[in-house]
Amino acid sequence: MAEKKLISVEKENGIAIFTLDDPPANTYTHEMMKQLDAAIIDARFDTDVHVIVLTGSGEKFFCAGANIDMLSQSDPTWKYFFCLHANETLSRLEHTPKLVIAALNGHTVGGGLEVAMAADLRFARSGAGKIGLPEVTLGVLPGTGGTQRLTRLVGKSKAIELMATGRNFEMEEAAELGIINAAWEAESNDAFIDKVKEYAMQFTTPAKASMAVGHIKRACQSGGELPMEQGLAIERELQAKLFASDDAKEGLNAFVEKRKPEFAGR
């Protein structure tokens, strides 16, 4: 029997759109995480993909987190390895040298927010749902990177408050806290996704040097958690790779020749 498809992938204009597809709440299982992991690796190697957009199917949920039925039927050892693999998958997404944008089309709670926080940029459809990390109500903590990524986004005190209370809140408050970049008005989910795709297009070739965008991401995601001297070393190595790229040559020549550059992403 063929494995159920839980991650759908569409590619257009340099953008790969990953959709978490297990309605009604798009909760993730080990099978979904394995498919997401595979999609991330495929996008890494695909030279035609410059930006990844991650969203959920339907109108109500981006993702409601891990599938509770799955967890309730699993022993502690299996749960540990499930969380370990999920952490590895999200770290792979976070460190892939291509820009990742999370398009939050509905409720983004628990592990769903943990998935979203592994993206580089997060935009939500205004009024489409709530956001939060309510794991404490189940007697556990956010165990797929939530404690670490939320702390880095909002600071220790606010992160502890949000996770210890377990409250869910509106997307606008999430934007004020810096958890998401912005909440956008849209008449429908399709209109919202179109707006995200239009935004993502600015980071694709030939208008933008997508390789440079990816290296900026790597410098921040990898170097930002290191002591300054080590972070600067990563920055220098990434810059050296860019100086040797065709795009850097094109960008410098276009500047000297006073013309618009035509980047190729290599």
PyRosetta script that sets phi, psi and omega in degrees:
from pyrosetta import init, pose_from_sequence

init()
pose = pose_from_sequence("MAEKKLISVEKENGIAIFTLDDPPANTYTHEMMKQLDAAIIDARFDTDVHVIVLTGSGEKFFCAGANIDMLSQSDPTWKYFFCLHANETLSRLEHTPKLVIAALNGHTVGGGLEVAMAADLRFARSGAGKIGLPEVTLGVLPGTGGTQRLTRLVGKSKAIELMATGRNFEMEEAAELGIINAAWEAESNDAFIDKVKEYAMQFTTPAKASMAVGHIKRACQSGGELPMEQGLAIERELQAKLFASDDAKEGLNAFVEKRKPEFAGR")
pose.set_psi(1, 133.8)
pose.set_omega(1, -179.7)
pose.set_phi(2, -67.1)
pose.set_psi(2, 143.4)
pose.set_omega(2, 178.4)
pose.set_phi(3, -68.1)
pose.set_psi(3, 137.4)
pose.set_omega(3, 179.4)
pose.set_phi(4, -63.4)
pose.set_psi(4, 135.0)
pose.set_omega(4, -179.5)
pose.set_phi(5, -82.7)
pose.set_psi(5, 113.4)
pose.set_omega(5, -176.1)
pose.set_phi(6, -108.2)
pose.set_psi(6, -15.1)
pose.set_omega(6, 174.8)
pose.set_phi(7, -125.2)
pose.set_psi(7, 114.8)
pose.set_omega(7, 175.5)
pose.set_phi(8, -97.3)
pose.set_psi(8, 142.2)
pose.set_omega(8, -177.4)
pose.set_phi(9, -125.5)
pose.set_psi(9, 125.8)
pose.set_omega(9, 174.1)
pose.set_phi(10, -124.0)
pose.set_psi(10, 142.0)
pose.set_omega(10, -179.4)
pose.set_phi(11, -125.0)
pose.set_psi(11, 131.0)
pose.set_omega(11, 177.4)
pose.set_phi(12, -157.2)
pose.set_psi(12, 135.0)
pose.set_omega(12, 174.3)
pose.set_phi(13, 51.8)
pose.set_psi(13, 40.2)
pose.set_omega(13, 177.3)
pose.set_phi(14, 82.8)
pose.set_psi(14, 4.9)
pose.set_omega(14, -178.0)
pose.set_phi(15, -115.8)
pose.set_psi(15, 130.9)
pose.set_omega(15, 172.4)
pose.set_phi(16, -103.1)
pose.set_psi(16, 122.2)
pose.set_omega(16, -179.3)
pose.set_phi(17, -103.0)
pose.set_psi(17, 114.3)
pose.set_omega(17, 176.1)
pose.set_phi(18, -96.3)
pose.set_psi(18, 124.5)
pose.set_omega(18, 178.7)
pose.set_phi(19, -116.2)
pose.set_psi(19, 121.0)
pose.set_omega(19, 172.7)
pose.set_phi(20, -70.5)
pose.set_psi(20, 117.8)
pose.set_omega(20, -166.9)
pose.set_phi(21, -129.0)
pose.set_psi(21, 77.2)
pose.set_omega(21, 174.0)
pose.set_phi(22, -144.8)
pose.set_psi(22, 73.5)
pose.set_omega(22, -177.1)
pose.set_phi(23, -62.0)
pose.set_psi(23, 157.4)
pose.set_omega(23, 9.2)
pose.set_phi(24, -86.5)
pose.set_psi(24, -19.2)
pose.set_omega(24, -171.7)
pose.set_phi(25, -111.1)
pose.set_psi(25, 0.4)
pose.set_omega(25, -179.9)
pose.set_phi(26, 53.8)
pose.set_psi(26, 37.0)
pose.set_omega(26, 176.4)
pose.set_phi(27, -67.7)
pose.set_psi(27, 148.1)
pose.set_omega(27, -175.9)
pose.set_phi(28, -102.1)
pose.set_psi(28, 142.9)
pose.set_omega(28, 175.6)
pose.set_phi(29, -114.4)
pose.set_psi(29, 178.3)
pose.set_omega(29, 175.9)
pose.set_phi(30, -62.5)
pose.set_psi(30, -36.4)
pose.set_omega(30, 179.4)
pose.set_phi(31, -63.8)
pose.set_psi(31, -42.6)
pose.set_omega(31, 178.5)
pose.set_phi(32, -64.2)
pose.set_psi(32, -42.4)
pose.set_omega(32, -179.8)
pose.set_phi(33, -63.4)
pose.set_psi(33, -37.5)
pose.set_omega(33, 177.8)
pose.set_phi(34, -64.9)
pose.set_psi(34, -39.2)
pose.set_omega(34, 178.5)
pose.set_phi(35, -69.4)
pose.set_psi(35, -37.5)
pose.set_omega(35, 176.7)
pose.set_phi(36, -64.3)
pose.set_psi(36, -43.2)
pose.set_omega(36, 178.1)
pose.set_phi(37, -57.3)
pose.set_psi(37, -46.4)
pose.set_omega(37, -179.7)
pose.set_phi(38, -64.2)
pose.set_psi(38, -39.6)
pose.set_omega(38, -179.9)
pose.set_phi(39, -65.4)
pose.set_psi(39, -38.4)
pose.set_omega(39, 178.6)
pose.set_phi(40, -62.6)
pose.set_psi(40, -45.9)
pose.set_omega(40, -179.1)
pose.set_phi(41, -63.8)
pose.set_psi(41, -42.8)
pose.set_omega(41, 178.4)
pose.set_phi(42, -59.6)
pose.set_psi(42, -42.7)
pose.set_omega(42, -178.8)
pose.set_phi(43, -66.9)
pose.set_psi(43, -32.9)
pose.set_omega(43, 177.5)
pose.set_phi(44, -59.2)
pose.set_psi(44, -43.3)
pose.set_omega(44, -175.0)
pose.set_phi(45, -84.1)
pose.set_psi(45, -12.7)
pose.set_omega(45, -175.9)
pose.set_phi(46, -83.8)
pose.set_psi(46, 108.2)
pose.set_omega(46, -177.1)
pose.set_phi(47, -70.7)
pose.set_psi(47, -12.1)
pose.set_omega(47, 177.2)
pose.set_phi(48, -86.9)
pose.set_psi(48, -7.5)
pose.set_omega(48, 179.4)
pose.set_phi(49, -100.4)
pose.set_psi(49, 122.4)
pose.set_omega(49, 179.9)
pose.set_phi(50, -112.4)
pose.set_psi(50, -26.2)
pose.set_omega(50, -179.2)
pose.set_phi(51, -137.9)
pose.set_psi(51, 141.7)
pose.set_omega(51, 174.2)
pose.set_phi(52, -110.6)
pose.set_psi(52, 129.9)
pose.set_omega(52, 173.8)
pose.set_phi(53, -112.7)
pose.set_psi(53, 128.1)
pose.set_omega(53, -178.0)
pose.set_phi(54, -113.9)
pose.set_psi(54, 124.5)
pose.set_omega(54, -179.3)
pose.set_phi(55, -144.7)
pose.set_psi(55, -178.7)
pose.set_omega(55, 179.2)
pose.set_phi(56, -116.7)
pose.set_psi(56, 156.3)
pose.set_omega(56, 178.6)
pose.set_phi(57, -80.4)
pose.set_psi(57, 153.5)
pose.set_omega(57, 177.3)
pose.set_phi(58, 85.0)
pose.set_psi(58, -174.7)
pose.set_omega(58, -174.8)
pose.set_phi(59, -103.8)
pose.set_psi(59, -11.1)
pose.set_omega(59, -168.8)
pose.set_phi(60, -109.2)
pose.set_psi(60, -29.8)
pose.set_omega(60, -173.7)
pose.set_phi(61, -131.5)
pose.set_psi(61, 133.8)
pose.set_omega(61, 159.3)
pose.set_phi(62, -75.5)
pose.set_psi(62, -59.4)
pose.set_omega(62, 176.0)
pose.set_phi(63, -168.5)
pose.set_psi(63, 136.0)
pose.set_omega(63, 178.8)
pose.set_phi(64, -98.8)
pose.set_psi(64, 15.0)
pose.set_omega(64, 175.2)
pose.set_phi(65, 94.9)
pose.set_psi(65, -162.0)
pose.set_omega(65, -177.5)
pose.set_phi(66, -67.6)
pose.set_psi(66, 147.3)
pose.set_omega(66, 179.0)
pose.set_phi(67, -69.1)
pose.set_psi(67, 115.0)
pose.set_omega(67, -173.7)
pose.set_phi(68, -67.8)
pose.set_psi(68, -37.3)
pose.set_omega(68, 177.9)
pose.set_phi(69, -59.7)
pose.set_psi(69, -41.4)
pose.set_omega(69, 178.1)
pose.set_phi(70, -61.3)
pose.set_psi(70, -45.7)
pose.set_omega(70, -177.8)
pose.set_phi(71, -67.4)
pose.set_psi(71, -38.2)
pose.set_omega(71, -177.1)
pose.set_phi(72, -67.6)
pose.set_psi(72, -21.7)
pose.set_omega(72, -178.4)
pose.set_phi(73, -98.9)
pose.set_psi(73, 5.6)
pose.set_omega(73, -174.3)
pose.set_phi(74, -110.2)
pose.set_psi(74, 150.5)
pose.set_omega(74, 177.4)
pose.set_phi(75, -84.5)
pose.set_psi(75, 164.1)
pose.set_omega(75, -175.6)
pose.set_phi(76, -57.2)
pose.set_psi(76, -36.5)
pose.set_omega(76, -180.0)
pose.set_phi(77, -64.4)
pose.set_psi(77, -45.1)
pose.set_omega(77, 179.3)
pose.set_phi(78, -63.1)
pose.set_psi(78, -42.6)
pose.set_omega(78, 179.3)
pose.set_phi(79, -59.0)
pose.set_psi(79, -40.1)
pose.set_omega(79, -179.7)
pose.set_phi(80, -61.4)
pose.set_psi(80, -47.6)
pose.set_omega(80, -178.1)
pose.set_phi(81, -70.8)
pose.set_psi(81, -30.3)
pose.set_omega(81, 174.1)
pose.set_phi(82, -62.4)
pose.set_psi(82, -46.4)
pose.set_omega(82, 179.3)
pose.set_phi(83, -65.7)
pose.set_psi(83, -38.2)
pose.set_omega(83, 179.1)
pose.set_phi(84, -61.8)
pose.set_psi(84, -46.6)
pose.set_omega(84, 179.9)
pose.set_phi(85, -65.8)
pose.set_psi(85, -39.5)
pose.set_omega(85, 178.5)
pose.set_phi(86, -61.8)
pose.set_psi(86, -41.4)
pose.set_omega(86, 176.7)
pose.set_phi(87, -61.4)
pose.set_psi(87, -42.9)
pose.set_omega(87, -179.7)
pose.set_phi(88, -64.5)
pose.set_psi(88, -39.6)
pose.set_omega(88, 179.2)
pose.set_phi(89, -63.5)
pose.set_psi(89, -46.6)
pose.set_omega(89, -178.9)
pose.set_phi(90, -69.1)
pose.set_psi(90, -33.4)
pose.set_omega(90, 175.1)
pose.set_phi(91, -65.4)
pose.set_psi(91, -37.6)
pose.set_omega(91, 177.7)
pose.set_phi(92, -63.5)
pose.set_psi(92, -40.1)
pose.set_omega(92, 177.0)
pose.set_phi(93, -63.4)
pose.set_psi(93, -43.4)
pose.set_omega(93, -176.2)
pose.set_phi(94, -66.1)
pose.set_psi(94, -32.0)
pose.set_omega(94, -175.1)
pose.set_phi(95, -103.6)
pose.set_psi(95, 1.9)
pose.set_omega(95, 173.9)
pose.set_phi(96, -67.0)
pose.set_psi(96, 127.9)
pose.set_omega(96, -174.6)
pose.set_phi(97, -76.6)
pose.set_psi(97, 47.6)
pose.set_omega(97, 173.2)
pose.set_phi(98, -138.7)
pose.set_psi(98, 142.1)
pose.set_omega(98, -176.8)
pose.set_phi(99, -63.1)
pose.set_psi(99, 134.4)
pose.set_omega(99, 178.9)
pose.set_phi(100, -118.7)
pose.set_psi(100, 125.0)
pose.set_omega(100, -179.9)
pose.set_phi(101, -117.4)
pose.set_psi(101, 124.9)
pose.set_omega(101, 174.9)
pose.set_phi(102, -92.5)
pose.set_psi(102, 125.0)
pose.set_omega(102, 178.3)
pose.set_phi(103, -105.3)
pose.set_psi(103, 100.3)
pose.set_omega(103, -172.8)
pose.set_phi(104, -87.1)
pose.set_psi(104, 97.3)
pose.set_omega(104, -173.3)
pose.set_phi(105, -90.4)
pose.set_psi(105, -1.3)
pose.set_omega(105, -178.9)
pose.set_phi(106, -170.0)
pose.set_psi(106, -160.6)
pose.set_omega(106, -179.0)
pose.set_phi(107, -51.6)
pose.set_psi(107, 132.9)
pose.set_omega(107, -178.6)
pose.set_phi(108, -131.6)
pose.set_psi(108, 88.1)
pose.set_omega(108, -171.2)
pose.set_phi(109, -129.1)
pose.set_psi(109, 157.5)
pose.set_omega(109, 177.8)
pose.set_phi(110, 57.0)
pose.set_psi(110, -131.1)
pose.set_omega(110, 179.5)
pose.set_phi(111, -60.3)
pose.set_psi(111, -22.7)
pose.set_omega(111, 176.1)
pose.set_phi(112, -63.3)
pose.set_psi(112, -41.7)
pose.set_omega(112, 176.3)
pose.set_phi(113, -69.2)
pose.set_psi(113, -34.1)
pose.set_omega(113, 177.5)
pose.set_phi(114, -63.2)
pose.set_psi(114, -39.3)
pose.set_omega(114, 174.7)
pose.set_phi(115, -62.5)
pose.set_psi(115, -46.8)
pose.set_omega(115, -177.0)
pose.set_phi(116, -62.6)
pose.set_psi(116, -36.9)
pose.set_omega(116, -177.4)
pose.set_phi(117, -70.0)
pose.set_psi(117, -14.8)
pose.set_omega(117, 175.7)
pose.set_phi(118, -80.9)
pose.set_psi(118, -9.4)
pose.set_omega(118, 174.0)
pose.set_phi(119, -78.5)
pose.set_psi(119, 164.9)
pose.set_omega(119, -179.7)
pose.set_phi(120, -83.3)
pose.set_psi(120, -38.3)
pose.set_omega(120, 179.2)
pose.set_phi(121, -129.7)
pose.set_psi(121, 146.5)
pose.set_omega(121, -179.3)
pose.set_phi(122, -133.5)
pose.set_psi(122, 125.5)
pose.set_omega(122, 175.4)
pose.set_phi(123, -126.5)
pose.set_psi(123, 141.5)
pose.set_omega(123, -177.2)
pose.set_phi(124, -122.3)
pose.set_psi(124, 151.7)
pose.set_omega(124, 172.4)
pose.set_phi(125, -80.9)
pose.set_psi(125, 119.6)
pose.set_omega(125, -176.3)
pose.set_phi(126, -58.3)
pose.set_psi(126, 131.5)
pose.set_omega(126, 177.4)
pose.set_phi(127, 76.5)
pose.set_psi(127, 6.1)
pose.set_omega(127, -174.8)
pose.set_phi(128, -83.4)
pose.set_psi(128, -15.1)
pose.set_omega(128, -178.9)
pose.set_phi(129, 168.1)
pose.set_psi(129, -175.3)
pose.set_omega(129, -178.9)
pose.set_phi(130, -101.7)
pose.set_psi(130, 165.2)
pose.set_omega(130, 179.6)
pose.set_phi(131, -137.4)
pose.set_psi(131, 145.8)
pose.set_omega(131, 178.8)
pose.set_phi(132, 164.0)
pose.set_psi(132, 173.3)
pose.set_omega(132, 178.5)
pose.set_phi(133, -123.2)
pose.set_psi(133, 87.2)
pose.set_omega(133, -175.2)
pose.set_phi(134, -92.4)
pose.set_psi(134, 21.2)
pose.set_omega(134, -174.6)
pose.set_phi(135, -57.4)
pose.set_psi(135, -28.1)
pose.set_omega(135, -178.5)
pose.set_phi(136, -59.4)
pose.set_psi(136, -28.1)
pose.set_omega(136, 179.4)
pose.set_phi(137, -69.0)
pose.set_psi(137, -15.6)
pose.set_omega(137, 175.9)
pose.set_phi(138, -99.7)
pose.set_psi(138, 2.1)
pose.set_omega(138, -179.8)
pose.set_phi(139, 82.3)
pose.set_psi(139, 17.2)
pose.set_omega(139, 179.2)
pose.set_phi(140, -132.5)
pose.set_psi(140, 178.5)
pose.set_omega(140, 176.8)
pose.set_phi(141, -111.1)
pose.set_psi(141, 165.4)
pose.set_omega(141, 176.2)
pose.set_phi(142, -67.5)
pose.set_psi(142, 104.0)
pose.set_omega(142, -168.1)
pose.set_phi(143, -105.6)
pose.set_psi(143, 18.2)
pose.set_omega(143, 176.4)
pose.set_phi(144, -120.7)
pose.set_psi(144, 45.1)
pose.set_omega(144, 178.5)
pose.set_phi(145, 94.4)
pose.set_psi(145, -1.5)
pose.set_omega(145, -174.5)
pose.set_phi(146, -62.9)
pose.set_psi(146, -44.2)
pose.set_omega(146, -178.2)
pose.set_phi(147, -63.9)
pose.set_psi(147, -35.2)
pose.set_omega(147, -175.8)
pose.set_phi(148, -82.7)
pose.set_psi(148, -45.2)
pose.set_omega(148, -176.5)
pose.set_phi(149, -73.1)
pose.set_psi(149, -39.3)
pose.set_omega(149, 178.9)
pose.set_phi(150, -64.7)
pose.set_psi(150, -40.3)
pose.set_omega(150, 178.1)
pose.set_phi(151, -59.3)
pose.set_psi(151, -40.7)
pose.set_omega(151, -179.6)
pose.set_phi(152, -72.2)
pose.set_psi(152, -23.8)
pose.set_omega(152, 179.4)
pose.set_phi(153, -83.2)
pose.set_psi(153, -41.4)
pose.set_omega(153, -171.2)
pose.set_phi(154, -119.9)
pose.set_psi(154, -4.5)
pose.set_omega(154, -177.1)
pose.set_phi(155, 93.8)
pose.set_psi(155, 159.4)
pose.set_omega(155, -172.9)
pose.set_phi(156, -62.3)
pose.set_psi(156, -49.6)
pose.set_omega(156, -173.0)
pose.set_phi(157, -63.6)
pose.set_psi(157, -47.6)
pose.set_omega(157, -179.4)
pose.set_phi(158, -66.9)
pose.set_psi(158, -38.4)
pose.set_omega(158, 179.0)
pose.set_phi(159, -62.9)
pose.set_psi(159, -44.3)
pose.set_omega(159, 178.4)
pose.set_phi(160, -61.3)
pose.set_psi(160, -43.7)
pose.set_omega(160, 179.3)
pose.set_phi(161, -59.1)
pose.set_psi(161, -48.8)
pose.set_omega(161, -176.5)
pose.set_phi(162, -64.2)
pose.set_psi(162, -40.2)
pose.set_omega(162, -178.2)
pose.set_phi(163, -79.7)
pose.set_psi(163, -34.4)
pose.set_omega(163, -179.2)
pose.set_phi(164, -72.4)
pose.set_psi(164, -34.8)
pose.set_omega(164, 175.8)
pose.set_phi(165, -79.1)
pose.set_psi(165, -31.2)
pose.set_omega(165, -179.6)
pose.set_phi(166, 69.8)
pose.set_psi(166, 20.3)
pose.set_omega(166, -175.9)
pose.set_phi(167, -78.7)
pose.set_psi(167, 148.4)
pose.set_omega(167, 172.4)
pose.set_phi(168, -101.0)
pose.set_psi(168, 147.8)
pose.set_omega(168, -173.3)
pose.set_phi(169, -143.8)
pose.set_psi(169, 173.0)
pose.set_omega(169, -175.3)
pose.set_phi(170, -75.0)
pose.set_psi(170, 157.1)
pose.set_omega(170, -179.9)
pose.set_phi(171, -61.8)
pose.set_psi(171, -34.0)
pose.set_omega(171, 179.7)
pose.set_phi(172, -62.4)
pose.set_psi(172, -39.5)
pose.set_omega(172, 176.7)
pose.set_phi(173, -66.9)
pose.set_psi(173, -37.1)
pose.set_omega(173, 177.4)
pose.set_phi(174, -61.0)
pose.set_psi(174, -36.7)
pose.set_omega(174, 177.7)
pose.set_phi(175, -68.3)
pose.set_psi(175, -40.7)
pose.set_omega(175, 178.5)
pose.set_phi(176, -63.0)
pose.set_psi(176, -34.9)
pose.set_omega(176, -179.4)
pose.set_phi(177, -79.4)
pose.set_psi(177, -14.3)
pose.set_omega(177, -178.1)
pose.set_phi(178, 88.6)
pose.set_psi(178, 12.0)
pose.set_omega(178, 177.6)
pose.set_phi(179, -74.7)
pose.set_psi(179, -37.1)
pose.set_omega(179, 173.6)
pose.set_phi(180, -120.9)
pose.set_psi(180, 159.8)
pose.set_omega(180, -178.6)
pose.set_phi(181, -76.4)
pose.set_psi(181, -37.5)
pose.set_omega(181, -179.7)
pose.set_phi(182, -168.6)
pose.set_psi(182, 155.8)
pose.set_omega(182, 171.0)
pose.set_phi(183, -109.6)
pose.set_psi(183, 123.3)
pose.set_omega(183, -174.9)
pose.set_phi(184, -107.7)
pose.set_psi(184, 139.5)
pose.set_omega(184, 173.9)
pose.set_phi(185, -74.0)
pose.set_psi(185, 137.3)
pose.set_omega(185, 175.9)
pose.set_phi(186, -156.2)
pose.set_psi(186, 140.6)
pose.set_omega(186, -176.4)
pose.set_phi(187, -69.8)
pose.set_psi(187, -28.1)
pose.set_omega(187, -177.8)
pose.set_phi(188, -149.9)
pose.set_psi(188, 169.8)
pose.set_omega(188, 177.6)
pose.set_phi(189, -64.1)
pose.set_psi(189, -40.3)
pose.set_omega(189, 179.0)
pose.set_phi(190, -60.6)
pose.set_psi(190, -41.9)
pose.set_omega(190, 179.3)
pose.set_phi(191, -65.2)
pose.set_psi(191, -36.6)
pose.set_omega(191, 178.3)
pose.set_phi(192, -65.5)
pose.set_psi(192, -46.7)
pose.set_omega(192, 179.6)
pose.set_phi(193, -63.2)
pose.set_psi(193, -38.3)
pose.set_omega(193, 176.6)
pose.set_phi(194, -61.2)
pose.set_psi(194, -38.3)
pose.set_omega(194, 179.4)
pose.set_phi(195, -66.9)
pose.set_psi(195, -39.6)
pose.set_omega(195, 178.1)
pose.set_phi(196, -65.5)
pose.set_psi(196, -43.0)
pose.set_omega(196, 179.5)
pose.set_phi(197, -63.1)
pose.set_psi(197, -40.7)
pose.set_omega(197, 177.8)
pose.set_phi(198, -61.9)
pose.set_psi(198, -41.0)
pose.set_omega(198, 177.1)
pose.set_phi(199, -63.7)
pose.set_psi(199, -43.1)
pose.set_omega(199, -177.2)
pose.set_phi(200, -65.7)
pose.set_psi(200, -28.2)
pose.set_omega(200, -177.0)
pose.set_phi(201, -59.3)
pose.set_psi(201, -27.1)
pose.set_omega(201, -177.8)
pose.set_phi(202, -67.7)
pose.set_psi(202, -14.8)
pose.set_omega(202, -178.6)
pose.set_phi(203, -101.6)
pose.set_psi(203, 10.8)
pose.set_omega(203, -179.3)
pose.set_phi(204, -106.4)
pose.set_psi(204, 163.1)
pose.set_omega(204, 175.8)
pose.set_phi(205, -75.3)
pose.set_psi(205, 156.9)
pose.set_omega(205, 4.0)
pose.set_phi(206, -89.8)
pose.set_psi(206, -1.9)
pose.set_omega(206, -175.3)
pose.set_phi(207, -73.6)
pose.set_psi(207, -33.8)
pose.set_omega(207, -175.7)
pose.set_phi(208, -126.3)
pose.set_psi(208, 144.1)
pose.set_omega(208, 177.0)
pose.set_phi(209, -77.9)
pose.set_psi(209, 90.3)
pose.set_omega(209, -173.3)
pose.set_phi(210, -64.1)
pose.set_psi(210, -28.9)
pose.set_omega(210, 176.5)
pose.set_phi(211, -63.7)
pose.set_psi(211, -40.9)
pose.set_omega(211, 176.9)
pose.set_phi(212, -65.5)
pose.set_psi(212, -40.4)
pose.set_omega(212, 177.2)
pose.set_phi(213, -59.4)
pose.set_psi(213, -45.2)
pose.set_omega(213, 179.9)
pose.set_phi(214, -63.7)
pose.set_psi(214, -36.4)
pose.set_omega(214, 179.3)
pose.set_phi(215, -74.3)
pose.set_psi(215, -33.6)
pose.set_omega(215, 172.0)
pose.set_phi(216, -59.3)
pose.set_psi(216, -44.7)
pose.set_omega(216, 177.5)
pose.set_phi(217, -57.8)
pose.set_psi(217, -49.7)
pose.set_omega(217, -178.6)
pose.set_phi(218, -61.6)
pose.set_psi(218, -39.9)
pose.set_omega(218, 179.3)
pose.set_phi(219, -61.4)
pose.set_psi(219, -39.8)
pose.set_omega(219, -179.5)
pose.set_phi(220, -77.3)
pose.set_psi(220, -46.8)
pose.set_omega(220, -175.7)
pose.set_phi(221, -70.2)
pose.set_psi(221, -42.2)
pose.set_omega(221, -178.3)
pose.set_phi(222, -86.5)
pose.set_psi(222, -45.0)
pose.set_omega(222, -176.6)
pose.set_phi(223, -79.8)
pose.set_psi(223, -24.1)
pose.set_omega(223, -175.2)
pose.set_phi(224, -66.1)
pose.set_psi(224, -19.7)
pose.set_omega(224, -179.4)
pose.set_phi(225, -98.7)
pose.set_psi(225, 4.0)
pose.set_omega(225, -176.2)
pose.set_phi(226, -104.9)
pose.set_psi(226, 162.1)
pose.set_omega(226, 170.4)
pose.set_phi(227, -56.9)
pose.set_psi(227, 153.4)
pose.set_omega(227, -173.4)
pose.set_phi(228, -52.2)
pose.set_psi(228, -46.8)
pose.set_omega(228, -175.7)
pose.set_phi(229, -62.2)
pose.set_psi(229, -39.7)
pose.set_omega(229, 178.2)
pose.set_phi(230, -70.7)
pose.set_psi(230, -37.6)
pose.set_omega(230, 176.7)
pose.set_phi(231, -62.7)
pose.set_psi(231, -40.4)
pose.set_omega(231, 177.9)
pose.set_phi(232, -66.0)
pose.set_psi(232, -34.3)
pose.set_omega(232, 177.9)
pose.set_phi(233, -64.3)
pose.set_psi(233, -42.5)
pose.set_omega(233, 176.6)
pose.set_phi(234, -62.1)
pose.set_psi(234, -43.8)
pose.set_omega(234, 179.4)
pose.set_phi(235, -58.7)
pose.set_psi(235, -44.0)
pose.set_omega(235, -179.5)
pose.set_phi(236, -63.5)
pose.set_psi(236, -41.6)
pose.set_omega(236, -179.2)
pose.set_phi(237, -65.6)
pose.set_psi(237, -41.6)
pose.set_omega(237, 178.8)
pose.set_phi(238, -66.8)
pose.set_psi(238, -38.4)
pose.set_omega(238, 178.0)
pose.set_phi(239, -65.0)
pose.set_psi(239, -38.5)
pose.set_omega(239, 178.5)
pose.set_phi(240, -61.7)
pose.set_psi(240, -39.9)
pose.set_omega(240, 177.2)
pose.set_phi(241, -64.0)
pose.set_psi(241, -39.9)
pose.set_omega(241, -179.4)
pose.set_phi(242, -68.6)
pose.set_psi(242, -39.6)
pose.set_omega(242, 179.5)
pose.set_phi(243, -61.0)
pose.set_psi(243, -27.4)
pose.set_omega(243, 179.7)
pose.set_phi(244, -87.9)
pose.set_psi(244, -0.1)
pose.set_omega(244, -174.5)
pose.set_phi(245, -86.9)
pose.set_psi(245, 157.6)
pose.set_omega(245, 174.7)
pose.set_phi(246, -63.2)
pose.set_psi(246, -35.6)
pose.set_omega(246, -177.9)
pose.set_phi(247, -64.8)
pose.set_psi(247, -38.5)
pose.set_omega(247, 178.2)
pose.set_phi(248, -64.8)
pose.set_psi(248, -41.4)
pose.set_omega(248, 177.3)
pose.set_phi(249, -61.2)
pose.set_psi(249, -43.7)
pose.set_omega(249, 179.5)
pose.set_phi(250, -64.7)
pose.set_psi(250, -43.8)
pose.set_omega(250, -179.0)
pose.set_phi(251, -63.1)
pose.set_psi(251, -43.4)
pose.set_omega(251, -179.8)
pose.set_phi(252, -68.3)
pose.set_psi(252, -43.0)
pose.set_omega(252, 179.3)
pose.set_phi(253, -64.2)
pose.set_psi(253, -41.5)
pose.set_omega(253, -179.8)
pose.set_phi(254, -63.5)
pose.set_psi(254, -37.6)
pose.set_omega(254, 178.8)
pose.set_phi(255, -64.3)
pose.set_psi(255, -46.6)
pose.set_omega(255, -179.1)
pose.set_phi(256, -64.0)
pose.set_psi(256, -39.0)
pose.set_omega(256, -177.0)
pose.set_phi(257, -85.9)
pose.set_psi(257, 1.3)
pose.set_omega(257, 177.8)
pose.set_phi(258, 55.2)
pose.set_psi(258, 50.5)
pose.set_omega(258, 177.0)
pose.set_phi(259, -134.4)
pose.set_psi(259, 168.0)
pose.set_omega(259, 178.9)
pose.set_phi(260, -78.2)
pose.set_psi(260, 128.8)
pose.set_omega(260, -179.2)
pose.set_phi(261, -71.4)
pose.set_psi(261, 152.7)
pose.set_omega(261, 175.6)
pose.set_phi(262, -120.8)
pose.set_psi(262, 95.4)
pose.set_omega(262, -174.0)
pose.set_phi(263, -83.8)
pose.set_psi(263, 150.5)
pose.set_omega(263, -178.9)
pose.set_phi(264, -117.0)
pose.set_psi(264, -5.9)
pose.set_omega(264, 178.9)
pose.set_phi(265, 77.8)
pose.set_psi(265, 28.5)
pose.set_omega(265, 178.5)
pose.set_phi(266, -151.8)
pose.dump_pdb("model.pdb")
